[in-house]
Amino acid sequence: MDKSSLDPVLLEQLKKLQQKYAVMGQDLSSYLDGLLHADYLTYWDYIHLDTLLSLQNPKTQFPDEKVFIVYHQITELYFNLVLWEIEQIAAKEKLEEKFFVERLTRIVRYFQMLENSFSVMVDGMEKDQFLKFRMSLLPASGFQSAQYRIIEICSTDLINLVHVEFREAMMEYSDIEQQIEHLYWRSGATELASGKKTLTLQQFEEKYKKNFKETGMKYRDRNLRKIYLRHFPESHEVIKRLREFDELANVLWPLAHMRSAGRYLQRDPDNIKATGGTNWQKYLPPRFQKIMFFPELWNDQEKEEWGKAAIIKALQ
Ligand code: HEM
């Protein structure tokens, strides 16, 4: 081949590129000029490393506050991946079992990572430091994680997120407005002393309530539970994954999380101040909240003893 002539494969690629740009009325040659001047992509630019590492801004001088911030950020990134998988499932036109199972497996894997790593919080900070820097963060709380709430809303029907006391009575109504008013976590965020909504809850709702309602409407007919019941009610693989997800999201992760509250906050009323004054001992245990995304996948005894088996296993 003549050294000055272009490789036929390259020529073919150029032809295709020219066609691609012509469709949009664009001149390929100008874009090739741009390519000539463009820098090579680097790892650090691609993942925005500098930006990423500029997002940890402790409020105090205590070194362990960095651990606290970074671990929350890691968790939010995993929550984001969970939502990413759910969105793809919900958007799929012809959803096949294989695709559904694969995405559910990924979701389970993300939650396993979160459950397994929670020791970074439970054992990875000095208690004295935590109790001090935590006071500088009030009234902020992981309670205000909007992605966590959106995962819940996209996973099941809102009725399953209604506080257990009202759930049965509200079964007959399918009014989203009413259900949103009675979500289990709203009743959790009440001040011990006054019985009023905590500031943590007030601010959270001010920012996100509209978004939660819209997500509830959008996912009314395409949350994971609806998709499972409509398309794969008999699939063992789907059922297996959904049970794993339900247990991870509503028992195992909450228990791992609760261990951190147990380690740092205990039952000392002074320490309770560090949470914005909520009665977290009554609120956090899965056995009180009884949140299940897929209640039809658990028998009466499993429902009755929700969260109990995991605690016994953890104590063994
Ligand atoms: C030392 C670490 C932690 C402690 C002591 C702790 C403590 C608490 C407490 C006491 C509550 C109850 C609500 C309140 O009173 O504010 C709560 C709720 C919550 N926290 Fe944490 N937390 C820790 C780490 C985390 C992390 C890393 C995340 C990840 C995003 C997180 C996410 C949440 C969520 C989603 C709730 C609401 C749970 C629900 O509604 O069932 N927390 N936390």
Residues whose N, C-alpha, C, O or C-beta is under 5 A from the ligand:
A	BS01	HEM	Y71 H72 T75 M121 S141 G142 F143 S145 Y148 W185 S260 A261 Y264 T275 T278 W280
